[in-house]
Structures are given as C-alpha cells and as structure tokens.
Amino acid sequence: MKVIKIQEDIVTLTVKAKSFPQGIGEAHQTIRRLFPLPNHRRYFGMSWPEKGVIIYKAATEMLMGDDEKVTGIEKFVIKKGDYLSLKVTDFSKNPMAISDAFDQLIHQPTIDPHGYCLEWYQNKTDVLCLVKTV
C-alpha cells in the first residue's frame, strides 16, 4: 500500500453505470466512444454506496475542446489530496482483484469516511485503486 498525492483537482466527464457490477463495462465503452483515447487522456472509475446501492461512474478527464461534447454528460471533480493506493496488474485476468484491493483499502483507519473508491486506469492492463485519506 502506498500513498499517492493528486496535486490538483481533476475535472472529469462521467457516464453512470446502469447497474453494479454488471453495467461497468458498458459505461466504460460509452465514455471511451464519446471521448476517444489520445495519448494524454486519463480514464477513471469511481464508486460509492448510496441508499444501499453501489453507484458507479466511468469517467475521463475533461480536456480542452471537450466543452462542445458535454451535453447531457455529468461532471465529477476528483479532489486533490493524498490517496492510499494499491496497483492491480493485468486486471482483465482477475477482475475480482480490483474488488479485493478496495476491500483492503476501505478497512484502513486513515481513509476519508465520506470519500469514494477511485480507479485510475494506467493502461489497458493496469489500474491503481485509490481511496482518499483524511
């Protein structure tokens, strides 16, 4: 487990999954179709419980020129600060590894109880699982 500092707030554009966990793949496909991958675009996933249901949103950082594409797309700000993190390599071979990483992270005493689980996709195979600390 490692602490990662996000230096500045990251404004993202999101697509909400229709269900959790079944709708995650479709939400990511939609966000990637709407905002194709240039070399410098970052992709995320975020989730949190709400009234007994997990809310999940696939996201990409908002870049210059995205303004004209955002009709009907919700923005979400990833707050700057310190995050506890675990890296999951080759997550497609073991999708439960992401869930296992978050299980470890959310049981740490220093996490923000009002925060969310954040997935930061590093490339096509690796993801950083992060939870904000207080």
N, CA, C and O atoms as CSV, one atom per row, in Angstrom:
chain,resi,resn,atom,element,x,y,z
A,1,MET,N,N,0.854,-1.172,0.000
A,1,MET,CA,C,0.000,0.000,0.000
A,1,MET,C,C,0.899,1.234,0.000
A,1,MET,O,O,1.902,1.301,0.710
A,2,LYS,N,N,0.510,2.191,-0.807
A,2,LYS,CA,C,1.348,3.364,-0.995
A,2,LYS,C,C,0.453,4.603,-0.998
A,2,LYS,O,O,-0.698,4.533,-1.429
A,3,VAL,N,N,0.974,5.737,-0.521
A,3,VAL,CA,C,0.241,6.995,-0.580
A,3,VAL,C,C,0.624,7.715,-1.862
A,3,VAL,O,O,1.804,7.892,-2.165
A,4,ILE,N,N,-0.402,8.132,-2.618
A,4,ILE,CA,C,-0.207,8.900,-3.849
A,4,ILE,C,C,-0.848,10.257,-3.650
A,4,ILE,O,O,-1.968,10.356,-3.149
A,5,LYS,N,N,-0.142,11.296,-4.040
A,5,LYS,CA,C,-0.674,12.660,-3.926
A,5,LYS,C,C,-1.170,13.111,-5.291
A,5,LYS,O,O,-0.405,13.155,-6.254
A,6,ILE,N,N,-2.454,13.445,-5.370
A,6,ILE,CA,C,-3.002,14.076,-6.562
A,6,ILE,C,C,-2.851,15.570,-6.324
A,6,ILE,O,O,-3.449,16.124,-5.402
A,7,GLN,N,N,-2.053,16.214,-7.155
A,7,GLN,CA,C,-1.629,17.595,-6.925
A,7,GLN,C,C,-2.727,18.624,-7.166
A,7,GLN,O,O,-2.768,19.649,-6.486
A,8,GLU,N,N,-3.611,18.369,-8.118
A,8,GLU,CA,C,-4.669,19.331,-8.457
A,8,GLU,C,C,-5.977,18.590,-8.664
A,8,GLU,O,O,-5.978,17.419,-9.043
A,9,ASP,N,N,-7.103,19.274,-8.415
A,9,ASP,CA,C,-8.402,18.694,-8.726
A,9,ASP,C,C,-8.417,18.292,-10.198
A,9,ASP,O,O,-7.822,18.966,-11.039
A,10,ILE,N,N,-9.106,17.182,-10.506
A,10,ILE,CA,C,-9.244,16.708,-11.883
A,10,ILE,C,C,-10.730,16.737,-12.225
A,10,ILE,O,O,-11.524,16.003,-11.637
A,11,VAL,N,N,-11.100,17.585,-13.177
A,11,VAL,CA,C,-12.493,17.641,-13.630
A,11,VAL,C,C,-12.690,16.506,-14.625
A,11,VAL,O,O,-11.949,16.392,-15.601
A,12,THR,N,N,-13.695,15.665,-14.373
A,12,THR,CA,C,-13.962,14.540,-15.258
A,12,THR,C,C,-15.364,14.622,-15.839
A,12,THR,O,O,-16.242,15.308,-15.315
A,13,LEU,N,N,-15.544,13.907,-16.926
A,13,LEU,CA,C,-16.839,13.724,-17.568
A,13,LEU,C,C,-17.223,12.275,-17.331
A,13,LEU,O,O,-16.395,11.381,-17.508
A,14,THR,N,N,-18.476,12.024,-16.931
A,14,THR,CA,C,-18.837,10.689,-16.468
A,14,THR,C,C,-20.047,10.109,-17.185
A,14,THR,O,O,-20.893,10.826,-17.719
A,15,VAL,N,N,-20.092,8.787,-17.174
A,15,VAL,CA,C,-21.255,8.020,-17.609
A,15,VAL,C,C,-21.578,7.062,-16.472
A,15,VAL,O,O,-20.733,6.266,-16.061
A,16,LYS,N,N,-22.798,7.143,-15.968
A,16,LYS,CA,C,-23.218,6.297,-14.853
A,16,LYS,C,C,-23.570,4.895,-15.356
A,16,LYS,O,O,-24.277,4.738,-16.351
A,17,ALA,N,N,-23.068,3.891,-14.657
A,17,ALA,CA,C,-23.408,2.504,-14.985
A,17,ALA,C,C,-24.870,2.250,-14.638
A,17,ALA,O,O,-25.366,2.729,-13.618
A,18,LYS,N,N,-25.551,1.500,-15.487
A,18,LYS,CA,C,-26.966,1.193,-15.249
A,18,LYS,C,C,-27.144,0.272,-14.048
A,18,LYS,O,O,-28.192,0.276,-13.402
A,19,SER,N,N,-26.107,-0.520,-13.751
A,19,SER,CA,C,-26.133,-1.408,-12.591
A,19,SER,C,C,-24.698,-1.672,-12.156
A,19,SER,O,O,-23.749,-1.396,-12.890
A,20,PHE,N,N,-24.559,-2.212,-10.951
A,20,PHE,CA,C,-23.232,-2.532,-10.433
A,20,PHE,C,C,-23.246,-3.984,-9.974
A,20,PHE,O,O,-24.142,-4.359,-9.217
A,21,PRO,N,N,-22.328,-4.796,-10.380
A,21,PRO,CA,C,-21.170,-4.529,-11.230
A,21,PRO,C,C,-21.426,-4.776,-12.726
A,21,PRO,O,O,-20.566,-4.480,-13.555
A,22,GLN,N,N,-22.597,-5.314,-13.070
A,22,GLN,CA,C,-22.861,-5.723,-14.449
A,22,GLN,C,C,-22.713,-4.592,-15.460
A,22,GLN,O,O,-22.272,-4.846,-16.581
A,23,GLY,N,N,-23.061,-3.357,-15.115
A,23,GLY,CA,C,-23.041,-2.255,-16.067
A,23,GLY,C,C,-21.726,-1.524,-16.219
A,23,GLY,O,O,-21.632,-0.572,-16.993
A,24,ILE,N,N,-20.707,-1.955,-15.494
A,24,ILE,CA,C,-19.418,-1.251,-15.526
A,24,ILE,C,C,-18.806,-1.250,-16.927
A,24,ILE,O,O,-18.394,-0.199,-17.418
A,25,GLY,N,N,-18.742,-2.402,-17.568
A,25,GLY,CA,C,-18.129,-2.499,-18.892
A,25,GLY,C,C,-18.817,-1.609,-19.911
A,25,GLY,O,O,-18.151,-0.930,-20.692
A,26,GLU,N,N,-20.138,-1.604,-19.911
A,26,GLU,CA,C,-20.889,-0.774,-20.852
A,26,GLU,C,C,-20.630,0.717,-20.604
A,26,GLU,O,O,-20.494,1.487,-21.555
A,27,ALA,N,N,-20.563,1.126,-19.334
A,27,ALA,CA,C,-20.292,2.534,-19.014
A,27,ALA,C,C,-18.914,2.946,-19.531
A,27,ALA,O,O,-18.755,4.042,-20.069
A,28,HIS,N,N,-17.915,2.068,-19.369
A,28,HIS,CA,C,-16.565,2.388,-19.869
A,28,HIS,C,C,-16.539,2.421,-21.394
A,28,HIS,O,O,-15.880,3.280,-21.980
A,29,GLN,N,N,-17.238,1.513,-22.035
A,29,GLN,CA,C,-17.295,1.534,-23.501
A,29,GLN,C,C,-17.913,2.840,-23.995
A,29,GLN,O,O,-17.442,3.430,-24.967
A,30,THR,N,N,-18.968,3.283,-23.321
A,30,THR,CA,C,-19.639,4.522,-23.723
A,30,THR,C,C,-18.714,5.727,-23.565
A,30,THR,O,O,-18.606,6.544,-24.480
A,31,ILE,N,N,-18.046,5.848,-22.416
A,31,ILE,CA,C,-17.183,7.016,-22.193
A,31,ILE,C,C,-16.012,7.015,-23.180
A,31,ILE,O,O,-15.594,8.078,-23.638
A,32,ARG,N,N,-15.486,5.849,-23.510
A,32,ARG,CA,C,-14.363,5.769,-24.458
A,32,ARG,C,C,-14.819,6.043,-25.887
A,32,ARG,O,O,-14.048,6.564,-26.693
A,33,ARG,N,N,-16.061,5.700,-26.209
A,33,ARG,CA,C,-16.590,6.012,-27.538
A,33,ARG,C,C,-16.825,7.518,-27.670
A,33,ARG,O,O,-16.523,8.109,-28.707
A,34,LEU,N,N,-17.366,8.137,-26.613
A,34,LEU,CA,C,-17.636,9.574,-26.644
A,34,LEU,C,C,-16.352,10.403,-26.628
A,34,LEU,O,O,-16.270,11.456,-27.261
A,35,PHE,N,N,-15.364,9.915,-25.901
A,35,PHE,CA,C,-14.106,10.648,-25.725
A,35,PHE,C,C,-12.945,9.700,-26.004
A,35,PHE,O,O,-12.366,9.139,-25.073
A,36,PRO,N,N,-12.594,9.514,-27.299
A,36,PRO,CA,C,-11.552,8.554,-27.671
A,36,PRO,C,C,-10.205,8.872,-27.031
A,36,PRO,O,O,-9.928,9.996,-26.615
A,37,LEU,N,N,-9.404,7.854,-26.975
A,37,LEU,CA,C,-8.132,7.903,-26.250
A,37,LEU,C,C,-7.025,8.591,-27.035
A,37,LEU,O,O,-6.402,7.972,-27.898
A,38,PRO,N,N,-6.767,9.890,-26.740
A,38,PRO,CA,C,-5.490,10.431,-27.207
A,38,PRO,C,C,-4.423,9.970,-26.209
A,38,PRO,O,O,-4.748,9.464,-25.135
A,39,ASN,N,N,-3.206,10.141,-26.555
A,39,ASN,CA,C,-2.127,9.645,-25.687
A,39,ASN,C,C,-2.151,10.238,-24.286
A,39,ASN,O,O,-1.636,9.622,-23.352
A,40,HIS,N,N,-2.735,11.417,-24.119
A,40,HIS,CA,C,-2.657,12.084,-22.825
A,40,HIS,C,C,-3.980,12.083,-22.051
A,40,HIS,O,O,-4.047,12.712,-20.995
A,41,ARG,N,N,-5.023,11.415,-22.518
A,41,ARG,CA,C,-6.303,11.392,-21.797
A,41,ARG,C,C,-6.265,10.295,-20.727
A,41,ARG,O,O,-5.853,9.165,-20.990
A,42,ARG,N,N,-6.704,10.653,-19.517
A,42,ARG,CA,C,-6.751,9.688,-18.420
A,42,ARG,C,C,-8.193,9.200,-18.230
A,42,ARG,O,O,-9.147,9.963,-18.378
A,43,TYR,N,N,-8.326,7.909,-17.898
A,43,TYR,CA,C,-9.635,7.306,-17.638
A,43,TYR,C,C,-9.708,6.837,-16.192
A,43,TYR,O,O,-8.712,6.415,-15.603
A,44,PHE,N,N,-10.925,6.923,-15.630
A,44,PHE,CA,C,-11.155,6.598,-14.230
A,44,PHE,C,C,-12.461,5.835,-14.073
A,44,PHE,O,O,-13.274,5.757,-14.994
A,45,GLY,N,N,-12.637,5.290,-12.916
A,45,GLY,CA,C,-13.921,4.760,-12.472
A,45,GLY,C,C,-14.061,5.185,-11.027
A,45,GLY,O,O,-13.076,5.214,-10.289
A,46,MET,N,N,-15.271,5.516,-10.614
A,46,MET,CA,C,-15.469,5.861,-9.213
A,46,MET,C,C,-16.763,5.234,-8.725
A,46,MET,O,O,-17.723,5.082,-9.480
A,47,SER,N,N,-16.769,4.874,-7.446
A,47,SER,CA,C,-17.956,4.233,-6.889
A,47,SER,C,C,-18.099,4.595,-5.420
A,47,SER,O,O,-17.130,4.914,-4.731
A,48,TRP,N,N,-19.361,4.532,-4.962
A,48,TRP,CA,C,-19.685,4.792,-3.563
A,48,TRP,C,C,-21.069,4.227,-3.287
A,48,TRP,O,O,-21.875,4.063,-4.203
A,49,PRO,N,N,-21.344,3.928,-2.016
A,49,PRO,CA,C,-22.679,3.427,-1.673
A,49,PRO,C,C,-23.664,4.585,-1.516
A,49,PRO,O,O,-23.315,5.656,-1.021
A,50,GLU,N,N,-24.891,4.345,-1.945
A,50,GLU,CA,C,-25.953,5.346,-1.799
A,50,GLU,C,C,-27.271,4.603,-1.588
A,50,GLU,O,O,-27.758,3.912,-2.484
A,51,LYS,N,N,-27.836,4.754,-0.400
A,51,LYS,CA,C,-29.111,4.099,-0.055
A,51,LYS,C,C,-29.064,2.595,-0.311
A,51,LYS,O,O,-30.008,2.020,-0.852
A,52,GLY,N,N,-27.963,1.967,0.080
A,52,GLY,CA,C,-27.829,0.524,-0.031
A,52,GLY,C,C,-27.458,0.004,-1.412
A,52,GLY,O,O,-27.400,-1.208,-1.619
A,53,VAL,N,N,-27.207,0.895,-2.353
A,53,VAL,CA,C,-26.843,0.508,-3.715
A,53,VAL,C,C,-25.498,1.148,-4.055
A,53,VAL,O,O,-25.228,2.281,-3.657
A,54,ILE,N,N,-24.660,0.424,-4.789
A,54,ILE,CA,C,-23.382,0.990,-5.225
A,54,ILE,C,C,-23.613,1.785,-6.508
A,54,ILE,O,O,-24.140,1.259,-7.489
A,55,ILE,N,N,-23.216,3.048,-6.492
A,55,ILE,CA,C,-23.248,3.913,-7.665
A,55,ILE,C,C,-21.871,3.832,-8.308
A,55,ILE,O,O,-20.857,3.979,-7.625
A,56,TYR,N,N,-21.827,3.602,-9.606
A,56,TYR,CA,C,-20.556,3.509,-10.326
A,56,TYR,C,C,-20.600,4.435,-11.532
A,56,TYR,O,O,-21.600,4.484,-12.249
A,57,LYS,N,N,-19.510,5.171,-11.755
A,57,LYS,CA,C,-19.400,6.050,-12.917
A,57,LYS,C,C,-18.052,5.820,-13.592
A,57,LYS,O,O,-17.003,5.829,-12.947
A,58,ALA,N,N,-18.109,5.614,-14.903
A,58,ALA,CA,C,-16.889,5.596,-15.718
A,58,ALA,C,C,-16.604,7.045,-16.076
A,58,ALA,O,O,-17.533,7.822,-16.299
A,59,ALA,N,N,-15.341,7.413,-16.135
A,59,ALA,CA,C,-15.007,8.824,-16.337
A,59,ALA,C,C,-13.724,8.992,-17.141
A,59,ALA,O,O,-12.882,8.098,-17.223
A,60,THR,N,N,-13.616,10.177,-17.730
A,60,THR,CA,C,-12.380,10.598,-18.363
A,60,THR,C,C,-12.144,12.048,-17.982
A,60,THR,O,O,-13.087,12.808,-17.763
A,61,GLU,N,N,-10.885,12.422,-17.908
A,61,GLU,CA,C,-10.618,13.814,-17.567
A,61,GLU,C,C,-11.106,14.719,-18.689
A,61,GLU,O,O,-11.042,14.364,-19.866
A,62,MET,N,N,-11.588,15.881,-18.310
A,62,MET,CA,C,-12.065,16.852,-19.280
A,62,MET,C,C,-10.865,17.598,-19.845
A,62,MET,O,O,-10.056,18.153,-19.101
A,63,LEU,N,N,-10.761,17.605,-21.168
A,63,LEU,CA,C,-9.657,18.278,-21.854
A,63,LEU,C,C,-10.174,19.464,-22.642
A,63,LEU,O,O,-11.377,19.600,-22.865
A,64,MET,N,N,-9.265,20.315,-23.059
A,64,MET,CA,C,-9.601,21.454,-23.908
A,64,MET,C,C,-10.343,20.939,-25.138
A,64,MET,O,O,-9.903,19.983,-25.776
A,65,GLY,N,N,-11.450,21.564,-25.467
A,65,GLY,CA,C,-12.223,21.165,-26.635
A,65,GLY,C,C,-13.353,20.209,-26.325
A,65,GLY,O,O,-14.184,19.935,-27.192
A,66,ASP,N,N,-13.403,19.689,-25.095
A,66,ASP,CA,C,-14.482,18.771,-24.718
A,66,ASP,C,C,-15.785,19.507,-24.448
A,66,ASP,O,O,-16.850,18.890,-24.443
A,67,ASP,N,N,-15.721,20.816,-24.222
A,67,ASP,CA,C,-16.918,21.581,-23.858
A,67,ASP,C,C,-18.078,21.372,-24.815
A,67,ASP,O,O,-19.226,21.268,-24.383
A,68,GLU,N,N,-17.794,21.308,-26.116
A,68,GLU,CA,C,-18.888,21.174,-27.068
A,68,GLU,C,C,-19.490,19.771,-27.084
A,68,GLU,O,O,-20.557,19.575,-27.665
A,69,LYS,N,N,-18.836,18.796,-26.463
A,69,LYS,CA,C,-19.317,17.417,-26.464
A,69,LYS,C,C,-20.070,17.037,-25.194
A,69,LYS,O,O,-20.564,15.913,-25.096
A,70,VAL,N,N,-20.170,17.924,-24.237
A,70,VAL,CA,C,-20.621,17.517,-22.913
A,70,VAL,C,C,-22.122,17.649,-22.652
A,70,VAL,O,O,-22.548,17.521,-21.505
A,71,THR,N,N,-22.921,17.898,-23.663
A,71,THR,CA,C,-24.356,17.989,-23.464
A,71,THR,C,C,-24.868,16.677,-22.872
A,71,THR,O,O,-24.696,15.612,-23.466
A,72,GLY,N,N,-25.487,16.760,-21.718
A,72,GLY,CA,C,-26.038,15.573,-21.079
A,72,GLY,C,C,-25.026,14.725,-20.336
A,72,GLY,O,O,-25.385,13.684,-19.788
A,73,ILE,N,N,-23.777,15.141,-20.303
A,73,ILE,CA,C,-22.730,14.404,-19.599
A,73,ILE,C,C,-22.468,15.101,-18.268
A,73,ILE,O,O,-22.253,16.312,-18.220
A,74,GLU,N,N,-22.489,14.329,-17.202
A,74,GLU,CA,C,-22.276,14.885,-15.869
A,74,GLU,C,C,-20.783,15.044,-15.589
A,74,GLU,O,O,-19.971,14.200,-15.970
A,75,LYS,N,N,-20.440,16.133,-14.921
A,75,LYS,CA,C,-19.061,16.360,-14.493
A,75,LYS,C,C,-18.906,15.861,-13.054
A,75,LYS,O,O,-19.853,15.876,-12.268
A,76,PHE,N,N,-17.705,15.427,-12.735
A,76,PHE,CA,C,-17.361,14.987,-11.389
A,76,PHE,C,C,-15.933,15.450,-11.137
A,76,PHE,O,O,-15.063,15.278,-11.990
A,77,VAL,N,N,-15.691,16.038,-9.966
A,77,VAL,CA,C,-14.353,16.530,-9.645
A,77,VAL,C,C,-13.672,15.562,-8.691
A,77,VAL,O,O,-14.150,15.316,-7.584
A,78,ILE,N,N,-12.549,15.020,-9.141
A,78,ILE,CA,C,-11.690,14.213,-8.278
A,78,ILE,C,C,-10.857,15.210,-7.488
A,78,ILE,O,O,-10.085,15.979,-8.061
A,79,LYS,N,N,-11.015,15.192,-6.181
A,79,LYS,CA,C,-10.362,16.188,-5.332
A,79,LYS,C,C,-8.875,15.897,-5.149
A,79,LYS,O,O,-8.457,14.748,-5.002
A,80,LYS,N,N,-8.093,16.974,-5.162
A,80,LYS,CA,C,-6.661,16.828,-4.903
A,80,LYS,C,C,-6.477,16.350,-3.464
A,80,LYS,O,O,-7.351,16.523,-2.614
A,81,GLY,N,N,-5.324,15.748,-3.218
A,81,GLY,CA,C,-5.009,15.300,-1.868
A,81,GLY,C,C,-4.289,13.972,-1.867
A,81,GLY,O,O,-3.854,13.477,-2.907
A,82,ASP,N,N,-4.172,13.407,-0.684
A,82,ASP,CA,C,-3.476,12.138,-0.502
A,82,ASP,C,C,-4.467,10.985,-0.593
A,82,ASP,O,O,-5.563,11.037,-0.034
A,83,TYR,N,N,-4.056,9.947,-1.310
A,83,TYR,CA,C,-4.876,8.754,-1.509
A,83,TYR,C,C,-4.039,7.520,-1.184
A,83,TYR,O,O,-2.890,7.410,-1.612
A,84,LEU,N,N,-4.620,6.598,-0.428
A,84,LEU,CA,C,-3.991,5.290,-0.264
A,84,LEU,C,C,-4.219,4.536,-1.560
A,84,LEU,O,O,-5.293,4.640,-2.153
A,85,SER,N,N,-3.225,3.778,-2.011
A,85,SER,CA,C,-3.366,3.114,-3.301
A,85,SER,C,C,-2.808,1.697,-3.286
A,85,SER,O,O,-1.902,1.361,-2.524
A,86,LEU,N,N,-3.382,0.893,-4.150
A,86,LEU,CA,C,-2.866,-0.437,-4.465
A,86,LEU,C,C,-2.941,-0.585,-5.974
A,86,LEU,O,O,-3.950,-0.230,-6.583
A,87,LYS,N,N,-1.883,-1.106,-6.586
A,87,LYS,CA,C,-1.868,-1.311,-8.029
A,87,LYS,C,C,-2.307,-2.737,-8.340
A,87,LYS,O,O,-1.825,-3.698,-7.741
A,88,VAL,N,N,-3.229,-2.851,-9.288
A,88,VAL,CA,C,-3.671,-4.156,-9.778
A,88,VAL,C,C,-3.137,-4.298,-11.199
A,88,VAL,O,O,-3.459,-3.494,-12.073
A,89,THR,N,N,-2.323,-5.320,-11.423
A,89,THR,CA,C,-1.762,-5.548,-12.750
A,89,THR,C,C,-2.578,-6.605,-13.481
A,89,THR,O,O,-3.057,-7.571,-12.885
A,90,ASP,N,N,-2.722,-6.402,-14.763
A,90,ASP,CA,C,-3.426,-7.337,-15.639
A,90,ASP,C,C,-4.802,-7.703,-15.082
A,90,ASP,O,O,-5.139,-8.878,-14.935
A,91,PHE,N,N,-5.596,-6.658,-14.773
A,91,PHE,CA,C,-6.889,-6.854,-14.109
A,91,PHE,C,C,-7.885,-7.673,-14.926
A,91,PHE,O,O,-8.801,-8.262,-14.351
A,92,SER,N,N,-7.732,-7.728,-16.244
A,92,SER,CA,C,-8.689,-8.497,-17.044
A,92,SER,C,C,-8.594,-10.001,-16.783
A,92,SER,O,O,-9.559,-10.735,-16.998
A,93,LYS,N,N,-7.429,-10.455,-16.320
A,93,LYS,CA,C,-7.263,-11.874,-15.995
A,93,LYS,C,C,-7.891,-12.225,-14.649
A,93,LYS,O,O,-8.197,-13.388,-14.386
A,94,ASN,N,N,-8.082,-11.210,-13.794
A,94,ASN,CA,C,-8.682,-11.434,-12.482
A,94,ASN,C,C,-9.459,-10.189,-12.065
A,94,ASN,O,O,-8.971,-9.404,-11.251
A,95,PRO,N,N,-10.672,-9.993,-12.615
A,95,PRO,CA,C,-11.454,-8.796,-12.296
A,95,PRO,C,C,-11.743,-8.635,-10.800
A,95,PRO,O,O,-11.928,-7.512,-10.332
A,96,MET,N,N,-11.785,-9.712,-10.057
A,96,MET,CA,C,-12.035,-9.626,-8.612
A,96,MET,C,C,-10.870,-8.998,-7.865
A,96,MET,O,O,-11.023,-8.612,-6.706
A,97,ALA,N,N,-9.712,-8.887,-8.500
A,97,ALA,CA,C,-8.548,-8.274,-7.854
A,97,ALA,C,C,-8.834,-6.814,-7.512
A,97,ALA,O,O,-8.335,-6.308,-6.507
A,98,ILE,N,N,-9.636,-6.129,-8.338
A,98,ILE,CA,C,-9.991,-4.738,-8.045
A,98,ILE,C,C,-10.842,-4.677,-6.781
A,98,ILE,O,O,-10.595,-3.854,-5.900
A,99,SER,N,N,-11.825,-5.535,-6.696
A,99,SER,CA,C,-12.673,-5.597,-5.500
A,99,SER,C,C,-11.842,-5.943,-4.265
A,99,SER,O,O,-12.029,-5.351,-3.201
A,100,ASP,N,N,-10.936,-6.889,-4.405
A,100,ASP,CA,C,-10.068,-7.276,-3.282
A,100,ASP,C,C,-9.193,-6.106,-2.831
A,100,ASP,O,O,-8.996,-5.902,-1.633
A,101,ALA,N,N,-8.671,-5.339,-3.787
A,101,ALA,CA,C,-7.833,-4.180,-3.448
A,101,ALA,C,C,-8.657,-3.160,-2.661
A,101,ALA,O,O,-8.188,-2.639,-1.649
A,102,PHE,N,N,-9.878,-2.868,-3.115
A,102,PHE,CA,C,-10.712,-1.901,-2.397
A,102,PHE,C,C,-11.118,-2.417,-1.019
A,102,PHE,O,O,-11.239,-1.633,-0.077
A,103,ASP,N,N,-11.328,-3.721,-0.893
A,103,ASP,CA,C,-11.619,-4.281,0.435
A,103,ASP,C,C,-10.478,-3.983,1.406
A,103,ASP,O,O,-10.717,-3.646,2.566
A,104,GLN,N,N,-9.248,-4.106,0.934
A,104,GLN,CA,C,-8.094,-3.798,1.782
A,104,GLN,C,C,-8.032,-2.304,2.105
A,104,GLN,O,O,-7.792,-1.918,3.250
A,105,LEU,N,N,-8.249,-1.469,1.089
A,105,LEU,CA,C,-8.123,-0.020,1.262
A,105,LEU,C,C,-9.185,0.551,2.198
A,105,LEU,O,O,-8.866,1.375,3.055
A,106,ILE,N,N,-10.428,0.133,2.051
A,106,ILE,CA,C,-11.503,0.752,2.835
A,106,ILE,C,C,-11.471,0.349,4.311
A,106,ILE,O,O,-12.186,0.927,5.129
A,107,HIS,N,N,-10.652,-0.631,4.647
A,107,HIS,CA,C,-10.533,-1.020,6.051
A,107,HIS,C,C,-9.364,-0.347,6.770
A,107,HIS,O,O,-9.060,-0.679,7.916
A,108,GLN,N,N,-8.716,0.591,6.099
A,108,GLN,CA,C,-7.618,1.326,6.722
A,108,GLN,C,C,-8.192,2.461,7.576
A,108,GLN,O,O,-9.166,3.096,7.171
A,109,PRO,N,N,-7.615,2.723,8.734
A,109,PRO,CA,C,-8.184,3.720,9.651
A,109,PRO,C,C,-8.051,5.168,9.186
A,109,PRO,O,O,-8.724,6.046,9.726
A,110,THR,N,N,-7.205,5.435,8.205
A,110,THR,CA,C,-6.957,6.829,7.806
A,110,THR,C,C,-7.772,7.291,6.604
A,110,THR,O,O,-7.581,8.414,6.135
A,111,ILE,N,N,-8.685,6.450,6.087
A,111,ILE,CA,C,-9.422,6.866,4.890
A,111,ILE,C,C,-10.535,7.852,5.245
A,111,ILE,O,O,-11.029,7.880,6.372
A,112,ASP,N,N,-10.909,8.644,4.267
A,112,ASP,CA,C,-11.998,9.609,4.404
A,112,ASP,C,C,-13.322,8.842,4.421
A,112,ASP,O,O,-13.662,8.196,3.430
A,113,PRO,N,N,-14.074,8.899,5.521
A,113,PRO,CA,C,-15.329,8.131,5.590
A,113,PRO,C,C,-16.398,8.641,4.620
A,113,PRO,O,O,-17.387,7.951,4.373
A,114,HIS,N,N,-16.210,9.818,4.080
A,114,HIS,CA,C,-17.171,10.379,3.121
A,114,HIS,C,C,-16.622,10.350,1.697
A,114,HIS,O,O,-17.172,10.996,0.805
A,115,GLY,N,N,-15.552,9.610,1.487
A,115,GLY,CA,C,-14.901,9.558,0.187
A,115,GLY,C,C,-15.538,8.525,-0.732
A,115,GLY,O,O,-16.668,8.091,-0.507
A,116,TYR,N,N,-14.809,8.139,-1.759
A,116,TYR,CA,C,-15.277,7.198,-2.755
A,116,TYR,C,C,-14.099,6.336,-3.176
A,116,TYR,O,O,-12.944,6.669,-2.913
A,117,CYS,N,N,-14.403,5.238,-3.823
A,117,CYS,CA,C,-13.367,4.384,-4.384
A,117,CYS,C,C,-13.061,4.894,-5.778
A,117,CYS,O,O,-13.972,5.138,-6.569
A,118,LEU,N,N,-11.788,5.054,-6.083
A,118,LEU,CA,C,-11.348,5.623,-7.355
A,118,LEU,C,C,-10.436,4.639,-8.073
A,118,LEU,O,O,-9.442,4.173,-7.516
A,119,GLU,N,N,-10.786,4.331,-9.308
A,119,GLU,CA,C,-9.938,3.513,-10.172
A,119,GLU,C,C,-9.272,4.461,-11.168
A,119,GLU,O,O,-9.951,5.259,-11.813
A,120,TRP,N,N,-7.982,4.378,-11.291
A,120,TRP,CA,C,-7.237,5.204,-12.241
A,120,TRP,C,C,-6.541,4.240,-13.196
A,120,TRP,O,O,-5.556,3.594,-12.838
A,121,TYR,N,N,-7.066,4.157,-14.411
A,121,TYR,CA,C,-6.546,3.212,-15.399
A,121,TYR,C,C,-5.235,3.736,-15.963
A,121,TYR,O,O,-5.189,4.795,-16.588
A,122,GLN,N,N,-4.170,2.974,-15.731
A,122,GLN,CA,C,-2.826,3.372,-16.141
A,122,GLN,C,C,-2.556,3.042,-17.604
A,122,GLN,O,O,-1.818,3.749,-18.290
A,123,ASN,N,N,-3.160,1.967,-18.063
A,123,ASN,CA,C,-3.025,1.490,-19.444
A,123,ASN,C,C,-4.106,0.431,-19.646
A,123,ASN,O,O,-5.058,0.379,-18.867
A,124,LYS,N,N,-3.987,-0.401,-20.657
A,124,LYS,CA,C,-5.040,-1.385,-20.943
A,124,LYS,C,C,-5.058,-2.548,-19.955
A,124,LYS,O,O,-6.022,-3.313,-19.927
A,125,THR,N,N,-4.014,-2.694,-19.148
A,125,THR,CA,C,-3.945,-3.860,-18.259
A,125,THR,C,C,-3.847,-3.525,-16.774
A,125,THR,O,O,-4.161,-4.374,-15.940
A,126,ASP,N,N,-3.424,-2.327,-16.424
A,126,ASP,CA,C,-3.142,-1.997,-15.026
A,126,ASP,C,C,-4.024,-0.855,-14.531
A,126,ASP,O,O,-4.330,0.083,-15.267
A,127,VAL,N,N,-4.420,-0.960,-13.271
A,127,VAL,CA,C,-5.255,0.071,-12.665
A,127,VAL,C,C,-4.752,0.346,-11.250
A,127,VAL,O,O,-4.361,-0.567,-10.523
A,128,LEU,N,N,-4.773,1.625,-10.877
A,128,LEU,CA,C,-4.493,1.994,-9.493
A,128,LEU,C,C,-5.832,2.131,-8.779
A,128,LEU,O,O,-6.725,2.840,-9.244
A,129,CYS,N,N,-5.961,1.456,-7.663
A,129,CYS,CA,C,-7.148,1.569,-6.821
A,129,CYS,C,C,-6.799,2.534,-5.700
A,129,CYS,O,O,-5.804,2.347,-5.000
A,130,LEU,N,N,-7.625,3.578,-5.529
A,130,LEU,CA,C,-7.301,4.628,-4.577
A,130,LEU,C,C,-8.500,4.979,-3.706
A,130,LEU,O,O,-9.650,4.913,-4.139
A,131,VAL,N,N,-8.196,5.354,-2.462
A,131,VAL,CA,C,-9.194,5.878,-1.529
A,131,VAL,C,C,-8.551,7.062,-0.810
A,131,VAL,O,O,-7.441,6.959,-0.288
A,132,LYS,N,N,-9.264,8.180,-0.793
A,132,LYS,CA,C,-8.742,9.421,-0.181
A,132,LYS,C,C,-8.547,9.252,1.317
A,132,LYS,O,O,-9.335,8.578,1.980
A,133,THR,N,N,-7.497,9.863,1.847
A,133,THR,CA,C,-7.232,9.831,3.278
A,133,THR,C,C,-7.668,11.162,3.898
A,133,THR,O,O,-7.878,12.156,3.203
A,134,VAL,N,N,-7.797,11.148,5.223
A,134,VAL,CA,C,-8.175,12.377,5.946
A,134,VAL,C,C,-6.939,13.044,6.497
A,134,VAL,O,O,-7.036,14.090,7.138
